[in-house]
């Protein structure tokens, strides 16, 4: 039986058209996902990176609350649904070829974005030029 569910977004056109269009035509990868990065709306600090499918992107646009696709749980995931640390989207941008999303967010609840309790998921620094390649330093 064919899938009769309507598409959530129009199909992308050729690269030149996608780069100049004023219509959101996200380019999802072969797994139906698009990269999404969230930064703090005031400080610009990178908070987290995750994946969105079309439904997560649509839910985020409709509610102004960040939704993602959880690859490990294989389900739609509203960030903060359990912790209360919702990501309230103040601005959303798409890159030039529409294959990445950038959200400027305000974190509600405990003001942390990472499930570990850290403010940002990027709380470790990869030491460069070290004799111990790959050593991680805590920020």
Buried (B, 14 or more C-beta within 10 A) or exposed (E): EEEEEEEBBEEBEEEEEBEEEEEBBBBBEEEEBBBBBBBBBEEEEBBBEBBBBBEBBBBBBEEBBBBBBEEEEEEBBBBBEEBEBBBBBEEBEBBEEBBBBBBBBBBBEEEBBBEEEBBBBBEEEEEEEEEEEEEEEEE
